[in-house]
Amino acid sequence: MATRIGILGLGKMGEALVKGLQSSSHAKNYGFEATTRSKESALEASRKLGIECHTDNAKLAASCKVLVLCVKPHHARAVLEEIAPKITRDHLIITIAASLTTAQVAEWSGGKAAVVRAMPNTPCLIGEGMTVYCEGSGVKPEHLKLTDAIFSTVGRAVALEESLMDGVTGLSGCGPAYIYLVIEALSEAGVKVGLPRKTATLLAAQTLVGASKMVLERGEHPAALKDEVTTPAGCTIDGLMALEEGKLRVTLIKAVLAATKRSRSLSKA
């Protein structure tokens, strides 16, 4: 029997998960249902994804034993309290709402369901995401296996302890924004030295893609790969010296620390 997955608050990330599973080799193992905030968006989602979509969260909770909470964090409590009367010990709730703890999700949903907390990032929308997940109360090995299967269809997935999730938010959750800023800056530099803007942006973006794949596929320390590019008395070392003078390294570290601190404060709000 196919596992029926309910998406609470179908947005871009929810759509990405549905499309990822629909295009996976295990698509026949899953069925889908989703909710949105309006009848119009529900009809559009049904047409686009070919799934049942409506606005009744309680109905969704009653018909699906696996629920993925995709609503904004400030809407999460209201949605979970709305569905709480329908939640049983057979339910699994996977939350992707940033900064919400598994304890909060369990409490607001009535304390019966198994809860997994996940932090995907926006490249999931093109199948190149990074998702970290952790287990909360009542979670069994099969729940973690299912969670990994869901998020692996839109990129890579890895399990960590919940105490590290705010750091995950600060690094990979917010990380795409840091990288976009780096690409924008490199593109501006290309324009400064005479390259057409479109070409400069292409060079910057593809260079980051290639460098990232080198790290992932070769499994070497980034410093070792950096040394391969840095020839004695060459151009690269001058560029690296400029980056060190500009404190790029420590600035990126500070960015992750600041975002992590903010995530921790939001979870306590």
Phi, psi and omega in degrees: 000137182290142175283124182267119183252126178256130179257109178276108180084066183294112174237203181298318181292319177299318177298319180298319180294317179298312181296321179298315180290322179296330182265000181280166180290348180252023185305324183294346181276356186232146170234157187227150172211148184212162174235152172226178185276344181223156179295325181296313180291330177294316178297318180296318180294320178299317180293317185288319187258345181071033180233164175286129181218136183207194184244008186259098181296323180294320177298318180298315181296328180286332185259348181234129179272344175247119183240130176252115183274107184248012182284165175296148183307323182285351176260350190299314185299315181298318180294316181293321178291330177294320184269350185310317181297340181265352185278135179237179179287353177272354183275148168239125176250121175253116182257133174247012178289119186302137172076351178284133180274162177296327179295319178296315180298317179297315182297312184290336181266005175104357174077010182260324187284153167286142185232130173239134178256131180231147176232091175274166173240171190296334175299352171303333182295339178241017176079015181236035184278170172233120180238132173245137181226157179218157183265145174247209184292142173073009184279135179250163180306323181293332177293317179292322178298318179293317179301315179298319180296320181297308187280340177290343178284347181239023179144220179251152181220144180212147180263140175220174175284150183297331180299343181261358188293328177293325175294324176298316178301316181292330182267287186276330179294311179271344188308320179306324179296322178297318183291322177299322178295320177297315179298317179299317180294316178297322178296317177299320179296321178299318177297320180301324181267007170109001180280147173299143186301316181299318179292319180299318179294320177299314180299316181294311184294315181292328177297319177293322177299311182296316180296320179296318179295325177299317180296314184289318188275328180270339176068018179267161177296138179307327180297323179293320178292323176300319181295331179294330181275337189266094179275152180302131179058024180269192182282323188298319183296327177293320177295319179296321177298320178296320178295319179293321177297325178277359177061039179300316184301307183290330179292319177294321177298317179296326179297315179295318180296319181293317180292323177297316179299319180294320178299318178297321181291325180292325181291340180262356183288000000 
